């Protein structure tokens, strides 16, 4: 028998991270001591409070019953309280939805609002899910918004043609470029969305991974944002709960209801015990300042960032220290796949920028999700491979 994929699946490019995982697995099978600075899978553990809460909740037999597609009321109240403390915004429980990871929510919300042939504005480079799982698999047409270094890796909204556009994705702090924005740009984005009746999906997964006094804003802090925007957050990055698959979206009630309607046909919400644990984790915020364990984690990432960036500068690259995320976006001044392949030959894996879109070419993304000692070792290997003279 031969079963043909649907046209929408045929249109999908290979998923970048699946391909990288395949190569890493092959190298490890060959006995290569591979240092993976590619996929953004945090190596730091969840805080002790999360582990203790998991042990407590998982033995509660009632916690193994079905949840609601929109999430439990207690969890949604915890999210609303967190939004009030962290961003000083008022969110009601019916403006919150629990997600099986933000990736799921980002992929499902266009199903509720995007019709076949509708245009979706997608940053380029960007997290591949916006273009693929969110747009192509929902029969939308992705329209690239270039993120160029000379514009601070922000889209030029004045150059965007809004005709036929139903939805727009934005993501700051940004993956893969690690760029950040201030409220001035967010105001422009909200005004653009309101003027053109466009749904604004704001991926704020890295809002809590910030350095040197920078604190990422919420787009919902902007006047008028609740009319057009929904914002996505992830417990994966904030609390290192990657495999627990718990996240949430907040924002415009109609957009939340649309996402809930889609999810009611697909899943029954995250496990009850995971929602209870996540609610306790969110409650560790007592103000808009991060809790101590998060400050410690961010300090670890900052130390790793400094080691990597200072090394890259020492061998001739121009490289800024990012103010957020656990990525370093490097202009490698060459074909990104060839550059990444050459590093791979030295046992160092990075992500070629072309995998994030055509405007990611000539860049590679380093992830800071390895201990500092391993990052230092990776730097030594790169030095041995290229030599300072060649790279200057």
C-alpha positions in Angstrom: 0.0 0.0 0.0 1.1 3.6 -0.7 -0.5 6.4 1.3 0.1 9.9 0.0 0.6 12.8 2.4 -1.9 15.6 2.3 -0.8 18.6 0.3 -0.3 20.7 3.4 2.1 18.2 4.7 4.0 18.0 1.4 4.5 21.8 1.6 6.4 21.4 4.9 10.1 21.8 4.8 12.1 19.4 7.0 11.8 20.3 10.7 15.2 21.9 11.5 15.5 20.5 15.1 14.5 17.0 14.1 17.3 17.0 11.5 19.8 18.3 14.1 18.7 15.7 16.6 19.3 13.0 14.0 22.8 14.2 13.3 23.6 14.5 17.0 22.4 11.0 17.6 24.5 9.6 14.7 27.6 11.4 16.0 27.1 10.1 19.5 26.6 6.5 18.1 30.0 6.9 16.5 31.5 7.6 19.8 32.1 11.4 19.2 32.2 13.5 22.3 29.8 16.0 20.9 29.2 19.4 22.6 25.7 20.4 21.5 25.2 24.2 21.5 22.3 23.8 19.0 18.9 23.0 20.4 17.6 25.2 23.2 16.9 22.5 25.7 17.9 24.0 29.2 20.3 21.8 31.2 19.4 23.4 34.5 17.0 21.5 36.7 13.6 22.7 37.9 13.7 24.5 41.2 13.4 22.3 44.3 9.8 23.6 44.9 8.7 22.2 41.6 10.2 18.7 42.3 8.7 18.7 45.8 5.3 19.7 44.4 5.4 17.0 41.7 6.1 14.3 44.3 3.1 15.6 46.3 0.6 16.0 43.5 1.4 12.9 41.5 0.3 10.6 44.4 -3.1 12.4 44.7 -5.4 10.1 42.8 -7.8 12.9 42.0 -5.0 14.6 40.1 -5.1 11.9 37.4 -8.6 12.7 36.3 -9.4 14.7 33.1 -8.8 18.4 33.1 -10.7 21.1 31.1 -9.5 22.1 27.7 -9.1 25.7 28.9 -7.3 24.5 32.0 -8.3 24.3 35.7 -9.8 27.4 37.4 -7.1 27.4 40.1 -4.3 27.4 37.4 -5.9 30.2 35.5 -6.3 32.3 38.6 -2.6 31.6 39.4 -1.7 32.9 35.9 -3.8 36.0 36.3 -2.1 36.7 39.7 1.3 36.2 38.1 0.4 38.6 35.3 -0.7 41.2 37.9 2.6 40.8 39.9 5.0 40.5 36.9 3.5 43.0 34.4 1.0 45.0 36.5 -1.8 44.0 34.1 -5.3 42.9 35.0 -6.3 39.5 33.5 -9.5 37.6 34.3 -9.6 33.8 34.4 -11.6 33.7 31.2 -8.8 35.5 29.4 -6.4 32.7 30.2 -5.9 29.2 28.7 -3.6 26.4 29.7 -1.5 24.9 27.0 0.4 21.7 26.4 3.5 23.8 25.9 3.4 27.1 24.0 4.3 25.3 20.7 0.9 23.6 20.9 -1.0 26.9 21.4 1.0 28.7 18.7 0.1 25.9 16.3 -3.6 25.7 17.2 -4.7 29.3 17.4 -4.6 29.9 13.6 -6.9 26.9 13.2 -9.6 29.0 14.9 -9.2 32.1 12.7 -7.2 31.5 9.6 -9.0 30.3 6.4 -7.3 28.7 3.4 -5.4 31.3 1.5 -5.3 33.9 4.3 -2.0 35.6 4.8 0.0 35.2 8.0 2.9 37.6 8.8 5.9 35.6 10.0 9.2 37.0 11.2 12.2 35.8 9.2 14.4 34.4 10.7 12.1 32.9 13.4 11.1 29.9 15.3 10.1 27.5 12.5 6.7 26.6 14.1 5.2 30.0 13.1 5.8 29.3 9.4 5.2 25.6 9.4 2.9 24.2 12.2 1.0 27.5 12.6 0.6 28.6 9.1 1.2 25.9 6.4 -0.5 23.2 8.3 -3.5 25.5 8.7 -3.6 26.2 5.0 -2.5 29.8 5.5 0.1 31.5 3.3 3.2 32.7 5.3 4.4 36.2 4.4 7.9 36.9 5.5 8.8 40.0 7.6 12.6 40.3 7.4 14.4 40.8 10.6 17.6 42.6 9.7 20.6 43.4 11.9 20.6 47.1 10.7 17.0 47.4 12.1 17.8 45.7 15.4 16.2 42.5 14.2 12.7 44.2 14.2 10.3 44.0 11.3 9.7 47.2 9.3 6.0 47.4 9.8 5.7 50.4 7.4 6.9 48.1 4.6 4.3 45.4 5.3 1.3 45.1 3.0 -1.7 44.2 5.2 -4.0 43.1 2.4 -5.4 39.6 3.1 -3.4 39.4 6.4 -5.4 37.6 9.1 -2.7 37.1 11.8 0.8 38.2 12.7 3.5 36.6 14.9 6.0 38.5 16.9 8.5 37.1 19.4 10.6 39.2 21.8 13.0 38.4 23.5 13.6 36.8 20.2 14.5 33.3 19.1 16.9 33.0 17.3 18.4 36.5 17.2 18.1 37.1 21.0 17.0 40.7 20.1 14.9 42.6 22.6 12.4 45.5 22.1 11.0 48.3 24.2 7.4 49.4 24.6 7.8 51.9 21.8 8.0 49.2 19.2 5.2 47.2 20.9 2.9 50.2 20.6 3.7 50.5 16.9 2.8 46.8 16.5 -0.5 47.1 18.4 -1.4 50.2 16.3 -0.6 48.4 13.1 -2.7 45.4 14.2 -5.7 47.5 15.2 -5.6 49.7 12.1 -5.7 46.6 9.9 -7.9 44.2 11.9 -5.0 41.7 12.4 -4.7 39.2 15.2 -1.4 39.7 17.0 0.1 36.6 18.5 3.0 37.6 20.8 5.4 34.8 21.8 6.9 35.9 25.1 8.4 32.6 26.1 11.8 34.1 27.1 10.4 37.0 29.1 12.0 35.7 32.3 15.5 34.8 30.9 17.0 38.3 31.0 20.3 39.9 32.1 22.0 43.1 33.3 18.9 44.6 34.7 16.8 44.2 31.5 13.2 43.2 32.1 11.1 42.1 29.1 7.7 43.8 28.8 4.4 42.2 28.0 2.6 43.4 24.9 -0.6 43.5 27.0 0.9 46.5 28.9 0.3 48.6 25.8 -3.0 50.4 25.6 -5.4 48.8 23.1 -3.5 45.5 23.0 -6.4 43.5 24.6 -8.4 44.3 21.5 -6.1 42.4 19.1 -3.5 40.4 21.0 -2.9 37.1 22.7 0.4 36.5 24.5 2.1 33.1 25.0 4.2 32.1 27.9 6.1 28.9 28.7 7.0 27.3 32.0 9.7 25.4 30.1 12.1 28.5 30.0 11.1 30.1 33.3 11.0 27.0 35.6 12.9 24.4 33.4 9.8 22.3 33.1 10.4 21.4 29.5 9.2 17.8 29.5 6.2 18.6 31.7 4.5 20.4 28.8 2.8 23.3 30.6 2.3 26.8 29.3 -0.4 29.3 28.9 -1.8 32.1 26.8 -3.5 35.3 27.9 -5.2 38.1 26.1 -8.3 39.0 24.1 -11.3 36.9 25.3 -12.5 36.1 21.8 -9.1 34.9 20.8 -8.8 32.8 23.9 -12.3 31.4 23.3 -11.4 30.5 19.7 -8.3 28.6 20.9 -10.3 26.9 23.6 -12.9 25.8 21.0 -10.2 24.2 18.8 -8.5 22.5 21.8 -11.8 21.1 23.0 -11.8 18.9 19.9 -8.1 17.9 20.3 -7.1 17.5 23.9 -8.4 17.6 27.5 -5.8 20.1 28.8 -2.5 19.5 30.6 -2.5 16.9 33.4 -4.1 18.2 36.6 -1.0 17.5 38.7 1.2 19.5 36.3 -1.2 22.5 36.5 -1.2 22.4 40.3 2.6 22.3 40.3 2.9 25.1 37.7 0.5 27.2 39.8 2.8 26.8 42.8 5.8 27.7 40.7 4.0 30.9 39.5 3.2 31.8 43.0 7.0 32.1 43.8 6.8 35.6 42.3 6.0 38.0 45.1 6.5 41.1 42.9 7.7 42.0 39.5 11.2 40.8 40.5 12.1 37.2 39.7 12.4 34.8 42.6 15.9 33.9 43.8 16.2 30.6 42.0 15.5 32.3 38.7 18.0 35.1 39.4 20.6 32.4 40.1 19.8 30.6 36.8 20.0 33.8 34.8 23.4 34.5 36.4 24.6 31.1 35.2 23.4 31.9 31.7 25.0 35.3 31.8 28.4 33.8 32.8 28.2 31.3 30.0 27.2 34.1 27.6 30.2 36.2 28.7 32.6 33.3 28.1 31.3 32.5 24.6 30.9 36.1 23.4 34.4 37.2 24.7 36.0 34.3 23.0 34.2 35.0 19.7 35.3 38.6 19.9 38.9 37.5 20.6 39.1 35.6 17.4 37.7 38.5 15.3 33.9 38.2 15.3 31.7 41.2 16.0 29.3 39.9 18.6 27.1 41.7 21.0 26.2 40.4 24.4 22.4 39.6 24.4 20.2 41.0 27.1 17.9 38.1 27.1 17.3 34.4 26.0 20.0 31.7 26.3 21.1 32.2 22.6 24.0 34.0 20.9 23.3 34.9 17.3 26.5 35.2 15.4 27.2 36.6 11.9 29.6 33.8 10.8 30.3 35.7 7.5 29.8 32.6 5.4 27.4 29.9 4.4 25.7 28.9 7.6 25.4 25.2 6.8 29.0 24.9 5.8 30.1 26.8 8.9 28.0 24.6 11.1 29.2 21.4 9.3 32.8 22.5 9.9 32.2 23.0 13.6 30.5 19.6 13.7 33.7 18.0 12.5 35.3 19.3 15.6 32.6 17.9 17.8 30.6 21.1 18.3 27.0 21.4 17.1 25.4 24.8 16.4 22.3 25.7 14.5 22.7 27.1 10.9 20.7 30.3 10.5 19.2 29.3 7.2 17.0 26.8 9.1 15.2 29.8 10.6 14.5 31.4 7.2 16.3 32.9 4.3 17.2 36.0 6.3 19.0 33.8 8.8 21.7 32.9 6.2 25.2 33.9 7.1 24.3 33.5 10.8 24.5 30.6 13.3 22.8 30.2 16.6 24.7 29.1 19.7 22.7 27.8 22.7 24.0 28.4 26.2 22.4 25.2 27.6 25.7 23.5 28.4 27.8 23.9 31.6 30.5 26.7 31.4 33.3 24.1 31.3 31.8 22.5 28.2 31.4 25.9 26.5 35.1 26.6 27.3 36.0 23.2 25.7 33.9 24.0 22.7 35.7 27.3 22.3 39.1 25.5 22.4 37.9 23.1 19.7 36.8 26.0 17.5 40.2 27.7 18.0 42.0 24.5 17.0 39.8 24.1 14.0 40.0 27.6 12.5 43.0 29.2 14.1 42.9 32.8 15.1 44.7 34.1 12.0 42.1 32.6 9.7 39.2 34.0 11.6 40.5 37.6 12.0 
